[in-house]
Amino acid sequence: MQLALVRRQYPSRVLSVFTPFIAFGLTLLAGSIMFAAQGLDPLVTLYTYFVEPLIETWSLHELAIKAAPLILIGVGLSVCFLSNNWNIGAEGQFVVGAITGSALPVLWPDFANFATLPLMLLFGVLGGCAYACIPALLKTRFNTNEILTSLMLVYVAQLLLDWLVRGPWRNPEGFNFPETRIFNDAAILPELFSEYGRANWGIVFALVAAIGVWLMLRKTLKGFEVQVVGASPRAGRFAGFSSSRMVFFAFGLSGALAGLAGIAEVAGASGQLRPVISPGYGFTAIIVAFLGRLNPLGIVAAGLVLALTYLGGEAAQIALGLSDKVVRVFQGMLLFFVLATDTLIHYQVRVTGGTTAGDSRGDR
């Protein structure tokens, strides 16, 4: 006896709409059980997670800071996933974008004028795009698995960052701490409504990117190509679409947005490069993309929800002594339930006999 997944001929559209809410509810239920097993009151913990960070105005600014990179990276990943290209290395592209964008204020600190910040953002975009094109090249040229290559390149980027801030880019006036010099004022991303908090233009970049990619997918030939090639590469070839060009387009756009997120993070929230500049935005953005149904506008809402789990997780660690590992498990539950409910909507579980495919062909 075997269990098999059989594609449903007519998946429920109603359930497809409500899948993220069902997954979120299941996550809350499973999380409550996990918190109770840790000896914590589930209601108090969930309140600390999802309500307490929204009470103060400054918390909303922190929410925008956390959500901006998640939305930017998630929007780029949605194009990859819709085109059936699996970019799992956005974390590395985020780091490389931060490195290339920071080269200007680190290596030429006296270059401080109106062109400094735009050039930094441009270098960040180009760095992330170029790094993402490495797995794209390997896939189209050597037919390598892009999941493995993009993921392994994450660790290359992180080690490169660590080497730079401990070696050639280390601040000569930083008392030997592993960090670069503080960026000059012209290299800092301006804040929005600074009298209320420190949210910066990163959230604006994220919203503009989400609207722009949504319009591209809905209103342009390139968006139609993304969806056709992703749904059926064979149909795409008949339509004259190049799968190789699509691989580079999807990875390039995804890496560019991840790179923009990286340089916006260090030019805004950090103001310098350090050995660790991301709490895992590139990996969490995968959850954001799927929770948002690979729709750029849905990703905006999903990014805010996941950013809230970051803020709530930090608050729970401080107020309740919750472990960082438990916080990560809670986020992982959300991805698990999103994928599980999605699978059950499009497939049904059937119990089959023990006859294998090879045996069936032999009988015929």
Buried (B, 14 or more C-beta within 10 A) or exposed (E): EEEEEEEEEEBEEEBBEEBBEBBBEBBBEBBBEBBEEBEBEBEBBBBBBBEBBEEEEEBBBBBBBBBBBBBBBBBBBBBBBBBBBBBBBBBBBBBBBBBBBBBBBBEEBEBBEEEBBEBBBBBBBBBBBBBBBBBBBBBBEEEEEBBBBBBEBBEBBBEBBBEBBBEEBBBEEBEEEBBBBBBBEBBBBEBBEEEEBBBBBBBBBBBEBBBEBBEBBEEEEBBBBBBBBBEEBEEBEEEEBBBEEBBBBBBBBBBBBBBBBBBBBBBBBBBBBBBEBBBEBBBBBBBBBBBBBBBBBBBBBBBBBBBBBBBBBBBBBEEBEBEEEBBBBBBBBBBBBBEBBBEBBBBBEEEEEEEEEEEEEEEE
